[in-house]
Amino acid sequence: MNITELDQDTLKKLGLTEEYKKATRKPRVQKFSKEQVRSNALKALGLLASFTQDERRRILNLAIQLNEV
């Protein structure tokens, strides 16, 4: 028997509600492929190439903070 064939009451009694959610959720849809993300990351780091590693870390941490606001 498939987990999707069970009703909610039975799932609760068996303790399978989390497994049901995992089995029925939609797959994520990504706007960018892995290659596009990698390419854009390398372009962004290329702009920071003249800085030291510590300076890049500081700049990128600030950029992350600004992005969250």
N, CA, C and O atoms as a Tripos MOL2 file, in Angstrom:
@<TRIPOS>MOLECULE
protein
  276   275    69     0     0
PROTEIN
NO_CHARGES

@<TRIPOS>ATOM
      1 N           0.8420   -1.1860    0.0000 N.3       1 MET1
      2 CA          0.0000    0.0000    0.0000 C.3       1 MET1
      3 C           0.8830    1.2450    0.0000 C.2       1 MET1
      4 O           1.8770    1.3090    0.7230 O.2       1 MET1
      5 N           0.5240    2.2070   -0.7960 N.am      2 ASN2
      6 CA          1.2650    3.4500   -0.9230 C.3       2 ASN2
      7 C           0.8410    4.4190    0.1820 C.2       2 ASN2
      8 O          -0.3230    4.4430    0.5820 O.2       2 ASN2
      9 N           1.7850    5.2110    0.6690 N.am      3 ILE3
     10 CA          1.4940    6.1560    1.7580 C.3       3 ILE3
     11 C           0.4910    7.2220    1.3240 C.2       3 ILE3
     12 O          -0.2290    7.7640    2.1630 O.2       3 ILE3
     13 N           0.4320    7.5280    0.0450 N.am      4 THR4
     14 CA         -0.4990    8.5490   -0.4420 C.3       4 THR4
     15 C          -1.9450    8.0520   -0.4660 C.2       4 THR4
     16 O          -2.8720    8.8470   -0.6190 O.2       4 THR4
     17 N          -2.1350    6.7520   -0.3170 N.am      5 GLU5
     18 CA         -3.4830    6.1790   -0.3220 C.3       5 GLU5
     19 C          -4.1510    6.2190    1.0490 C.2       5 GLU5
     20 O          -5.3480    5.9590    1.1640 O.2       5 GLU5
     21 N          -3.3800    6.5440    2.0940 N.am      6 LEU6
     22 CA         -3.9220    6.5830    3.4490 C.3       6 LEU6
     23 C          -4.6040    7.9130    3.7270 C.2       6 LEU6
     24 O          -4.1950    8.9510    3.2080 O.2       6 LEU6
     25 N          -5.6560    7.8740    4.5580 N.am      7 ASP7
     26 CA         -6.3130    9.1260    4.9320 C.3       7 ASP7
     27 C          -5.5720    9.7650    6.1130 C.2       7 ASP7
     28 O          -4.7320    9.1270    6.7460 O.2       7 ASP7
     29 N          -5.8960   11.0350    6.4000 N.am      8 GLN8
     30 CA         -5.1820   11.7950    7.4160 C.3       8 GLN8
     31 C          -5.2870   11.1650    8.8020 C.2       8 GLN8
     32 O          -4.3150   11.1750    9.5580 O.2       8 GLN8
     33 N          -6.4490   10.6180    9.1450 N.am      9 ASP9
     34 CA         -6.6460   10.0020   10.4610 C.3       9 ASP9
     35 C          -5.7240    8.7970   10.6430 C.2       9 ASP9
     36 O          -5.1170    8.6280   11.7000 O.2       9 ASP9
     37 N          -5.6230    7.9710    9.6220 N.am     10 THR10
     38 CA         -4.7600    6.7870    9.6790 C.3      10 THR10
     39 C          -3.2940    7.1940    9.7610 C.2      10 THR10
     40 O          -2.5130    6.5850   10.4920 O.2      10 THR10
     41 N          -2.9240    8.2250    9.0080 N.am     11 LEU11
     42 CA         -1.5400    8.7090    9.0520 C.3      11 LEU11
     43 C          -1.1740    9.1800   10.4490 C.2      11 LEU11
     44 O          -0.0760    8.9080   10.9340 O.2      11 LEU11
     45 N          -2.1030    9.8940   11.1020 N.am     12 LYS12
     46 CA         -1.8560   10.3670   12.4650 C.3      12 LYS12
     47 C          -1.6740    9.1950   13.4240 C.2      12 LYS12
     48 O          -0.7550    9.1920   14.2430 O.2      12 LYS12
     49 N          -2.5490    8.2050   13.3180 N.am     13 LYS13
     50 CA         -2.4900    7.0500   14.2150 C.3      13 LYS13
     51 C          -1.1810    6.2720   14.0390 C.2      13 LYS13
     52 O          -0.6300    5.7520   15.0090 O.2      13 LYS13
     53 N          -0.6950    6.1960   12.8170 N.am     14 LEU14
     54 CA          0.5460    5.4690   12.5430 C.3      14 LEU14
     55 C           1.7870    6.3270   12.7470 C.2      14 LEU14
     56 O           2.9060    5.8160   12.7140 O.2      14 LEU14
     57 N           1.5940    7.6370   12.9590 N.am     15 GLY15
     58 CA          2.7320    8.5380   13.1410 C.3      15 GLY15
     59 C           3.4990    8.7850   11.8660 C.2      15 GLY15
     60 O           4.7190    8.9420   11.8900 O.2      15 GLY15
     61 N           2.7900    8.8200   10.7480 N.am     16 LEU16
     62 CA          3.4380    8.9640    9.4400 C.3      16 LEU16
     63 C           3.1510   10.3120    8.7700 C.2      16 LEU16
     64 O           3.3130   10.4370    7.5560 O.2      16 LEU16
     65 N           2.7310   11.3160    9.5340 N.am     17 THR17
     66 CA          2.3710   12.5960    8.9070 C.3      17 THR17
     67 C           3.5750   13.2690    8.2590 C.2      17 THR17
     68 O           3.4440   13.8510    7.1820 O.2      17 THR17
     69 N           4.7500   13.2010    8.8970 N.am     18 GLU18
     70 CA          5.9450   13.8250    8.3170 C.3      18 GLU18
     71 C           6.3760   13.1020    7.0370 C.2      18 GLU18
     72 O           6.7670   13.7380    6.0590 O.2      18 GLU18
     73 N           6.3000   11.7790    7.0540 N.am     19 GLU19
     74 CA          6.6620   11.0140    5.8600 C.3      19 GLU19
     75 C           5.7060   11.3050    4.7160 C.2      19 GLU19
     76 O           6.1110   11.3500    3.5550 O.2      19 GLU19
     77 N           4.4240   11.5060    5.0500 N.am     20 TYR20
     78 CA          3.4310   11.8410    4.0260 C.3      20 TYR20
     79 C           3.7500   13.1930    3.3980 C.2      20 TYR20
     80 O           3.6630   13.3540    2.1810 O.2      20 TYR20
     81 N           4.1190   14.1680    4.2340 N.am     21 LYS21
     82 CA          4.4720   15.4910    3.7170 C.3      21 LYS21
     83 C           5.6750   15.3990    2.7810 C.2      21 LYS21
     84 O           5.6970   16.0310    1.7250 O.2      21 LYS21
     85 N           6.6680   14.6130    3.1700 N.am     22 LYS22
     86 CA          7.8600   14.4480    2.3330 C.3      22 LYS22
     87 C           7.5210   13.7700    1.0040 C.2      22 LYS22
     88 O           8.0670   14.1230   -0.0410 O.2      22 LYS22
     89 N           6.6200   12.8000    1.0590 N.am     23 ALA23
     90 CA          6.2780   12.0310   -0.1400 C.3      23 ALA23
     91 C           5.4270   12.8440   -1.1170 C.2      23 ALA23
     92 O           5.4510   12.5750   -2.3180 O.2      23 ALA23
     93 N           4.6810   13.8240   -0.6270 N.am     24 THR24
     94 CA          3.7510   14.5490   -1.4900 C.3      24 THR24
     95 C           4.1900   15.9670   -1.8310 C.2      24 THR24
     96 O           3.4780   16.6650   -2.5540 O.2      24 THR24
     97 N           5.3420   16.4160   -1.3330 N.am     25 ARG25
     98 CA          5.7390   17.7960   -1.6390 C.3      25 ARG25
     99 C           6.2420   17.9260   -3.0670 C.2      25 ARG25
    100 O           6.7470   16.9770   -3.6670 O.2      25 ARG25
    101 N           6.0840   19.1420   -3.5900 N.am     26 LYS26
    102 CA          6.5140   19.4130   -4.9590 C.3      26 LYS26
    103 C           8.0290   19.6220   -4.9880 C.2      26 LYS26
    104 O           8.5950   20.1770   -4.0460 O.2      26 LYS26
    105 N           8.6770   19.1870   -6.0460 N.am     27 PRO27
    106 CA         10.1220   19.4240   -6.1460 C.3      27 PRO27
    107 C          10.3980   20.9100   -6.3450 C.2      27 PRO27
    108 O           9.5890   21.6310   -6.9290 O.2      27 PRO27
    109 N          11.5460   21.3540   -5.8530 N.am     28 ARG28
    110 CA         11.9300   22.7490   -5.9940 C.3      28 ARG28
    111 C          12.2160   23.0830   -7.4480 C.2      28 ARG28
    112 O          12.7430   22.2650   -8.2020 O.2      28 ARG28
    113 N          11.8600   24.2890   -7.8190 N.am     29 VAL29
    114 CA         12.1350   24.7670   -9.1630 C.3      29 VAL29
    115 C          13.1880   25.8710   -9.0540 C.2      29 VAL29
    116 O          12.9600   26.8890   -8.4010 O.2      29 VAL29
    117 N          14.3220   25.6700   -9.6860 N.am     30 GLN30
    118 CA         15.4130   26.6280   -9.6350 C.3      30 GLN30
    119 C          15.3870   27.5250  -10.8670 C.2      30 GLN30
    120 O          15.1870   27.0510  -11.9850 O.2      30 GLN30
    121 N          15.5910   28.8340  -10.6520 N.am     31 LYS31
    122 CA         15.6320   29.7570  -11.7750 C.3      31 LYS31
    123 C          16.9670   29.6700  -12.5030 C.2      31 LYS31
    124 O          17.0300   29.8470  -13.7200 O.2      31 LYS31
    125 N          18.0350   29.3970  -11.7550 N.am     32 PHE32
    126 CA         19.3660   29.3110  -12.3340 C.3      32 PHE32
    127 C          19.8530   27.8700  -12.2700 C.2      32 PHE32
    128 O          19.5720   27.1440  -11.3160 O.2      32 PHE32
    129 N          20.5840   27.4740  -13.2960 N.am     33 SER33
    130 CA         21.2160   26.1620  -13.2380 C.3      33 SER33
    131 C          22.4530   26.2770  -12.3500 C.2      33 SER33
    132 O          22.8890   27.3820  -12.0280 O.2      33 SER33
    133 N          23.0100   25.1480  -11.9610 N.am     34 LYS34
    134 CA         24.2270   25.1550  -11.1400 C.3      34 LYS34
    135 C          25.3520   25.8860  -11.8620 C.2      34 LYS34
    136 O          26.1240   26.6200  -11.2460 O.2      34 LYS34
    137 N          25.4370   25.6810  -13.1570 N.am     35 GLU35
    138 CA         26.5060   26.3150  -13.9410 C.3      35 GLU35
    139 C          26.3460   27.8310  -13.9640 C.2      35 GLU35
    140 O          27.3380   28.5570  -13.8900 O.2      35 GLU35
    141 N          25.1110   28.3190  -14.0670 N.am     36 GLN36
    142 CA         24.8780   29.7590  -14.0600 C.3      36 GLN36
    143 C          25.2330   30.3630  -12.7050 C.2      36 GLN36
    144 O          25.8160   31.4450  -12.6430 O.2      36 GLN36
    145 N          24.8880   29.6750  -11.6270 N.am     37 VAL37
    146 CA         25.2220   30.1590  -10.2850 C.3      37 VAL37
    147 C          26.7350   30.2060  -10.1240 C.2      37 VAL37
    148 O          27.2800   31.1810   -9.6060 O.2      37 VAL37
    149 N          27.4030   29.1650  -10.5630 N.am     38 ARG38
    150 CA         28.8660   29.1160  -10.4590 C.3      38 ARG38
    151 C          29.5110   30.2300  -11.2710 C.2      38 ARG38
    152 O          30.4460   30.8790  -10.8040 O.2      38 ARG38
    153 N          29.0180   30.4540  -12.4760 N.am     39 SER39
    154 CA         29.5590   31.4950  -13.3390 C.3      39 SER39
    155 C          29.3820   32.8730  -12.7120 C.2      39 SER39
    156 O          30.3040   33.6880  -12.7230 O.2      39 SER39
    157 N          28.1970   33.1330  -12.1660 N.am     40 ASN40
    158 CA         27.9450   34.4240  -11.5370 C.3      40 ASN40
    159 C          28.7740   34.6150  -10.2750 C.2      40 ASN40
    160 O          29.2120   35.7290   -9.9870 O.2      40 ASN40
    161 N          28.9960   33.5440   -9.5210 N.am     41 ALA41
    162 CA         29.8300   33.6290   -8.3250 C.3      41 ALA41
    163 C          31.2670   33.9780   -8.6960 C.2      41 ALA41
    164 O          31.9140   34.7800   -8.0230 O.2      41 ALA41
    165 N          31.7560   33.3710   -9.7680 N.am     42 LEU42
    166 CA         33.1300   33.6710  -10.2020 C.3      42 LEU42
    167 C          33.2520   35.1040  -10.7110 C.2      42 LEU42
    168 O          34.2790   35.7500  -10.5000 O.2      42 LEU42
    169 N          32.2150   35.6060  -11.3790 N.am     43 LYS43
    170 CA         32.2290   37.0040  -11.8280 C.3      43 LYS43
    171 C          32.2770   37.9510  -10.6390 C.2      43 LYS43
    172 O          33.0170   38.9350  -10.6500 O.2      43 LYS43
    173 N          31.4790   37.6490   -9.6070 N.am     44 ALA44
    174 CA         31.4430   38.5010   -8.4180 C.3      44 ALA44
    175 C          32.7870   38.4770   -7.7000 C.2      44 ALA44
    176 O          33.2650   39.5140   -7.2390 O.2      44 ALA44
    177 N          33.3940   37.3030   -7.6050 N.am     45 LEU45
    178 CA         34.6960   37.2160   -6.9500 C.3      45 LEU45
    179 C          35.7910   37.8610   -7.7860 C.2      45 LEU45
    180 O          36.7940   38.3270   -7.2460 O.2      45 LEU45
    181 N          35.6070   37.8890   -9.0840 N.am     46 GLY46
    182 CA         36.5790   38.5520   -9.9530 C.3      46 GLY46
    183 C          36.6880   40.0340   -9.6460 C.2      46 GLY46
    184 O          37.7630   40.6230   -9.7670 O.2      46 GLY46
    185 N          35.5740   40.6380   -9.2480 N.am     47 LEU47
    186 CA         35.5880   42.0510   -8.8760 C.3      47 LEU47
    187 C          36.3730   42.2850   -7.5930 C.2      47 LEU47
    188 O          36.8680   43.3860   -7.3570 O.2      47 LEU47
    189 N          36.4860   41.2590   -6.7720 N.am     48 LEU48
    190 CA         37.1640   41.3840   -5.4830 C.3      48 LEU48
    191 C          38.5880   40.8270   -5.5080 C.2      48 LEU48
    192 O          39.2180   40.6810   -4.4610 O.2      48 LEU48
    193 N          39.0850   40.5230   -6.6820 N.am     49 ALA49
    194 CA         40.3810   39.8450   -6.8070 C.3      49 ALA49
    195 C          41.5460   40.6720   -6.2670 C.2      49 ALA49
    196 O          42.5480   40.1070   -5.8300 O.2      49 ALA49
    197 N          41.4340   41.9810   -6.2900 N.am     50 SER50
    198 CA         42.5480   42.8190   -5.8550 C.3      50 SER50
    199 C          42.6430   42.9470   -4.3370 C.2      50 SER50
    200 O          43.6090   43.5120   -3.8240 O.2      50 SER50
    201 N          41.6460   42.4260   -3.6120 N.am     51 PHE51
    202 CA         41.6500   42.5100   -2.1550 C.3      51 PHE51
    203 C          42.2560   41.2540   -1.5440 C.2      51 PHE51
    204 O          42.3180   40.2050   -2.1850 O.2      51 PHE51
    205 N          42.7050   41.3750   -0.2840 N.am     52 THR52
    206 CA         43.2110   40.2000    0.4220 C.3      52 THR52
    207 C          42.0230   39.3350    0.8360 C.2      52 THR52
    208 O          40.8700   39.7530    0.7370 O.2      52 THR52
    209 N          42.3220   38.1280    1.2990 N.am     53 GLN53
    210 CA         41.2490   37.2110    1.6930 C.3      53 GLN53
    211 C          40.4400   37.7820    2.8600 C.2      53 GLN53
    212 O          39.2150   37.6660    2.8790 O.2      53 GLN53
    213 N          41.1170   38.3930    3.8290 N.am     54 ASP54
    214 CA         40.3950   38.9860    4.9620 C.3      54 ASP54
    215 C          39.5130   40.1470    4.5170 C.2      54 ASP54
    216 O          38.3980   40.3020    5.0150 O.2      54 ASP54
    217 N          39.9990   40.9600    3.5880 N.am     55 GLU55
    218 CA         39.1940   42.0760    3.0760 C.3      55 GLU55
    219 C          37.9820   41.5570    2.3050 C.2      55 GLU55
    220 O          36.8800   42.0920    2.4320 O.2      55 GLU55
    221 N          38.1950   40.5140    1.5060 N.am     56 ARG56
    222 CA         37.0650   39.9070    0.7760 C.3      56 ARG56
    223 C          36.0270   39.3580    1.7360 C.2      56 ARG56
    224 O          34.8260   39.5180    1.5190 O.2      56 ARG56
    225 N          36.4920   38.7050    2.8100 N.am     57 ARG57
    226 CA         35.5680   38.1490    3.8060 C.3      57 ARG57
    227 C          34.7390   39.2680    4.4300 C.2      57 ARG57
    228 O          33.5270   39.1260    4.5990 O.2      57 ARG57
    229 N          35.3850   40.3750    4.7720 N.am     58 ARG58
    230 CA         34.6640   41.5070    5.3680 C.3      58 ARG58
    231 C          33.6460   42.0910    4.4090 C.2      58 ARG58
    232 O          32.5130   42.3790    4.7950 O.2      58 ARG58
    233 N          34.0470   42.2660    3.1680 N.am     59 ILE59
    234 CA         33.1530   42.8350    2.1470 C.3      59 ILE59
    235 C          31.9630   41.9110    1.9030 C.2      59 ILE59
    236 O          30.8220   42.3690    1.8390 O.2      59 ILE59
    237 N          32.2240   40.6240    1.7690 N.am     60 LEU60
    238 CA         31.1490   39.6730    1.4920 C.3      60 LEU60
    239 C          30.2000   39.5260    2.6880 C.2      60 LEU60
    240 O          28.9920   39.3810    2.5010 O.2      60 LEU60
    241 N          30.7350   39.5620    3.9070 N.am     61 ASN61
    242 CA         29.8600   39.5050    5.0880 C.3      61 ASN61
    243 C          28.9560   40.7190    5.1530 C.2      61 ASN61
    244 O          27.7810   40.5940    5.4960 O.2      61 ASN61
    245 N          29.4820   41.8980    4.8290 N.am     62 LEU62
    246 CA         28.6530   43.0980    4.8050 C.3      62 LEU62
    247 C          27.6000   43.0010    3.6980 C.2      62 LEU62
    248 O          26.4550   43.4080    3.8900 O.2      62 LEU62
    249 N          27.9850   42.4680    2.5530 N.am     63 ALA63
    250 CA         27.0330   42.3020    1.4540 C.3      63 ALA63
    251 C          25.8990   41.3570    1.8530 C.2      63 ALA63
    252 O          24.7440   41.5800    1.4890 O.2      63 ALA63
    253 N          26.2270   40.3070    2.5970 N.am     64 ILE64
    254 CA         25.1940   39.3720    3.0640 C.3      64 ILE64
    255 C          24.2500   40.0740    4.0230 C.2      64 ILE64
    256 O          23.0350   39.8910    3.9410 O.2      64 ILE64
    257 N          24.7940   40.8780    4.9340 N.am     65 GLN65
    258 CA         23.9440   41.6260    5.8770 C.3      65 GLN65
    259 C          23.0410   42.5940    5.1420 C.2      65 GLN65
    260 O          21.8580   42.6990    5.4660 O.2      65 GLN65
    261 N          23.5710   43.3030    4.1620 N.am     66 LEU66
    262 CA         22.7780   44.2580    3.4120 C.3      66 LEU66
    263 C          21.6840   43.5590    2.5950 C.2      66 LEU66
    264 O          20.5950   44.1010    2.4060 O.2      66 LEU66
    265 N          21.9850   42.3760    2.1250 N.am     67 ASN67
    266 CA         21.0220   41.6130    1.3350 C.3      67 ASN67
    267 C          19.8440   41.1470    2.1790 C.2      67 ASN67
    268 O          18.7390   41.0050    1.6570 O.2      67 ASN67
    269 N          20.0540   40.9050    3.4780 N.am     68 GLU68
    270 CA         19.0000   40.4200    4.3590 C.3      68 GLU68
    271 C          18.0090   41.5120    4.7500 C.2      68 GLU68
    272 O          16.8930   41.1990    5.1640 O.2      68 GLU68
    273 N          18.3750   42.7460    4.6350 N.am     69 VAL69
    274 CA         17.4900   43.8430    5.0330 C.3      69 VAL69
    275 C          16.4470   44.1350    3.9930 C.2      69 VAL69
    276 O          15.6240   45.0310    4.1770 O.2      69 VAL69
@<TRIPOS>BOND
     1     1     2 1
     2     2     3 1
     3     3     4 2
     4     3     5 am
     5     5     6 1
     6     6     7 1
     7     7     8 2
     8     7     9 am
     9     9    10 1
    10    10    11 1
    11    11    12 2
    12    11    13 am
    13    13    14 1
    14    14    15 1
    15    15    16 2
    16    15    17 am
    17    17    18 1
    18    18    19 1
    19    19    20 2
    20    19    21 am
    21    21    22 1
    22    22    23 1
    23    23    24 2
    24    23    25 am
    25    25    26 1
    26    26    27 1
    27    27    28 2
    28    27    29 am
    29    29    30 1
    30    30    31 1
    31    31    32 2
    32    31    33 am
    33    33    34 1
    34    34    35 1
    35    35    36 2
    36    35    37 am
    37    37    38 1
    38    38    39 1
    39    39    40 2
    40    39    41 am
    41    41    42 1
    42    42    43 1
    43    43    44 2
    44    43    45 am
    45    45    46 1
    46    46    47 1
    47    47    48 2
    48    47    49 am
    49    49    50 1
    50    50    51 1
    51    51    52 2
    52    51    53 am
    53    53    54 1
    54    54    55 1
    55    55    56 2
    56    55    57 am
    57    57    58 1
    58    58    59 1
    59    59    60 2
    60    59    61 am
    61    61    62 1
    62    62    63 1
    63    63    64 2
    64    63    65 am
    65    65    66 1
    66    66    67 1
    67    67    68 2
    68    67    69 am
    69    69    70 1
    70    70    71 1
    71    71    72 2
    72    71    73 am
    73    73    74 1
    74    74    75 1
    75    75    76 2
    76    75    77 am
    77    77    78 1
    78    78    79 1
    79    79    80 2
    80    79    81 am
    81    81    82 1
    82    82    83 1
    83    83    84 2
    84    83    85 am
    85    85    86 1
    86    86    87 1
    87    87    88 2
    88    87    89 am
    89    89    90 1
    90    90    91 1
    91    91    92 2
    92    91    93 am
    93    93    94 1
    94    94    95 1
    95    95    96 2
    96    95    97 am
    97    97    98 1
    98    98    99 1
    99    99   100 2
   100    99   101 am
   101   101   102 1
   102   102   103 1
   103   103   104 2
   104   103   105 am
   105   105   106 1
   106   106   107 1
   107   107   108 2
   108   107   109 am
   109   109   110 1
   110   110   111 1
   111   111   112 2
   112   111   113 am
   113   113   114 1
   114   114   115 1
   115   115   116 2
   116   115   117 am
   117   117   118 1
   118   118   119 1
   119   119   120 2
   120   119   121 am
   121   121   122 1
   122   122   123 1
   123   123   124 2
   124   123   125 am
   125   125   126 1
   126   126   127 1
   127   127   128 2
   128   127   129 am
   129   129   130 1
   130   130   131 1
   131   131   132 2
   132   131   133 am
   133   133   134 1
   134   134   135 1
   135   135   136 2
   136   135   137 am
   137   137   138 1
   138   138   139 1
   139   139   140 2
   140   139   141 am
   141   141   142 1
   142   142   143 1
   143   143   144 2
   144   143   145 am
   145   145   146 1
   146   146   147 1
   147   147   148 2
   148   147   149 am
   149   149   150 1
   150   150   151 1
   151   151   152 2
   152   151   153 am
   153   153   154 1
   154   154   155 1
   155   155   156 2
   156   155   157 am
   157   157   158 1
   158   158   159 1
   159   159   160 2
   160   159   161 am
   161   161   162 1
   162   162   163 1
   163   163   164 2
   164   163   165 am
   165   165   166 1
   166   166   167 1
   167   167   168 2
   168   167   169 am
   169   169   170 1
   170   170   171 1
   171   171   172 2
   172   171   173 am
   173   173   174 1
   174   174   175 1
   175   175   176 2
   176   175   177 am
   177   177   178 1
   178   178   179 1
   179   179   180 2
   180   179   181 am
   181   181   182 1
   182   182   183 1
   183   183   184 2
   184   183   185 am
   185   185   186 1
   186   186   187 1
   187   187   188 2
   188   187   189 am
   189   189   190 1
   190   190   191 1
   191   191   192 2
   192   191   193 am
   193   193   194 1
   194   194   195 1
   195   195   196 2
   196   195   197 am
   197   197   198 1
   198   198   199 1
   199   199   200 2
   200   199   201 am
   201   201   202 1
   202   202   203 1
   203   203   204 2
   204   203   205 am
   205   205   206 1
   206   206   207 1
   207   207   208 2
   208   207   209 am
   209   209   210 1
   210   210   211 1
   211   211   212 2
   212   211   213 am
   213   213   214 1
   214   214   215 1
   215   215   216 2
   216   215   217 am
   217   217   218 1
   218   218   219 1
   219   219   220 2
   220   219   221 am
   221   221   222 1
   222   222   223 1
   223   223   224 2
   224   223   225 am
   225   225   226 1
   226   226   227 1
   227   227   228 2
   228   227   229 am
   229   229   230 1
   230   230   231 1
   231   231   232 2
   232   231   233 am
   233   233   234 1
   234   234   235 1
   235   235   236 2
   236   235   237 am
   237   237   238 1
   238   238   239 1
   239   239   240 2
   240   239   241 am
   241   241   242 1
   242   242   243 1
   243   243   244 2
   244   243   245 am
   245   245   246 1
   246   246   247 1
   247   247   248 2
   248   247   249 am
   249   249   250 1
   250   250   251 1
   251   251   252 2
   252   251   253 am
   253   253   254 1
   254   254   255 1
   255   255   256 2
   256   255   257 am
   257   257   258 1
   258   258   259 1
   259   259   260 2
   260   259   261 am
   261   261   262 1
   262   262   263 1
   263   263   264 2
   264   263   265 am
   265   265   266 1
   266   266   267 1
   267   267   268 2
   268   267   269 am
   269   269   270 1
   270   270   271 1
   271   271   272 2
   272   271   273 am
   273   273   274 1
   274   274   275 1
   275   275   276 2
@<TRIPOS>SUBSTRUCTURE
     1 MET1         2 RESIDUE 1 A MET
     2 ASN2         6 RESIDUE 1 A ASN
     3 ILE3        10 RESIDUE 1 A ILE
     4 THR4        14 RESIDUE 1 A THR
     5 GLU5        18 RESIDUE 1 A GLU
     6 LEU6        22 RESIDUE 1 A LEU
     7 ASP7        26 RESIDUE 1 A ASP
     8 GLN8        30 RESIDUE 1 A GLN
     9 ASP9        34 RESIDUE 1 A ASP
    10 THR10       38 RESIDUE 1 A THR
    11 LEU11       42 RESIDUE 1 A LEU
    12 LYS12       46 RESIDUE 1 A LYS
    13 LYS13       50 RESIDUE 1 A LYS
    14 LEU14       54 RESIDUE 1 A LEU
    15 GLY15       58 RESIDUE 1 A GLY
    16 LEU16       62 RESIDUE 1 A LEU
    17 THR17       66 RESIDUE 1 A THR
    18 GLU18       70 RESIDUE 1 A GLU
    19 GLU19       74 RESIDUE 1 A GLU
    20 TYR20       78 RESIDUE 1 A TYR
    21 LYS21       82 RESIDUE 1 A LYS
    22 LYS22       86 RESIDUE 1 A LYS
    23 ALA23       90 RESIDUE 1 A ALA
    24 THR24       94 RESIDUE 1 A THR
    25 ARG25       98 RESIDUE 1 A ARG
    26 LYS26      102 RESIDUE 1 A LYS
    27 PRO27      106 RESIDUE 1 A PRO
    28 ARG28      110 RESIDUE 1 A ARG
    29 VAL29      114 RESIDUE 1 A VAL
    30 GLN30      118 RESIDUE 1 A GLN
    31 LYS31      122 RESIDUE 1 A LYS
    32 PHE32      126 RESIDUE 1 A PHE
    33 SER33      130 RESIDUE 1 A SER
    34 LYS34      134 RESIDUE 1 A LYS
    35 GLU35      138 RESIDUE 1 A GLU
    36 GLN36      142 RESIDUE 1 A GLN
    37 VAL37      146 RESIDUE 1 A VAL
    38 ARG38      150 RESIDUE 1 A ARG
    39 SER39      154 RESIDUE 1 A SER
    40 ASN40      158 RESIDUE 1 A ASN
    41 ALA41      162 RESIDUE 1 A ALA
    42 LEU42      166 RESIDUE 1 A LEU
    43 LYS43      170 RESIDUE 1 A LYS
    44 ALA44      174 RESIDUE 1 A ALA
    45 LEU45      178 RESIDUE 1 A LEU
    46 GLY46      182 RESIDUE 1 A GLY
    47 LEU47      186 RESIDUE 1 A LEU
    48 LEU48      190 RESIDUE 1 A LEU
    49 ALA49      194 RESIDUE 1 A ALA
    50 SER50      198 RESIDUE 1 A SER
    51 PHE51      202 RESIDUE 1 A PHE
    52 THR52      206 RESIDUE 1 A THR
    53 GLN53      210 RESIDUE 1 A GLN
    54 ASP54      214 RESIDUE 1 A ASP
    55 GLU55      218 RESIDUE 1 A GLU
    56 ARG56      222 RESIDUE 1 A ARG
    57 ARG57      226 RESIDUE 1 A ARG
    58 ARG58      230 RESIDUE 1 A ARG
    59 ILE59      234 RESIDUE 1 A ILE
    60 LEU60      238 RESIDUE 1 A LEU
    61 ASN61      242 RESIDUE 1 A ASN
    62 LEU62      246 RESIDUE 1 A LEU
    63 ALA63      250 RESIDUE 1 A ALA
    64 ILE64      254 RESIDUE 1 A ILE
    65 GLN65      258 RESIDUE 1 A GLN
    66 LEU66      262 RESIDUE 1 A LEU
    67 ASN67      266 RESIDUE 1 A ASN
    68 GLU68      270 RESIDUE 1 A GLU
    69 VAL69      274 RESIDUE 1 A VAL
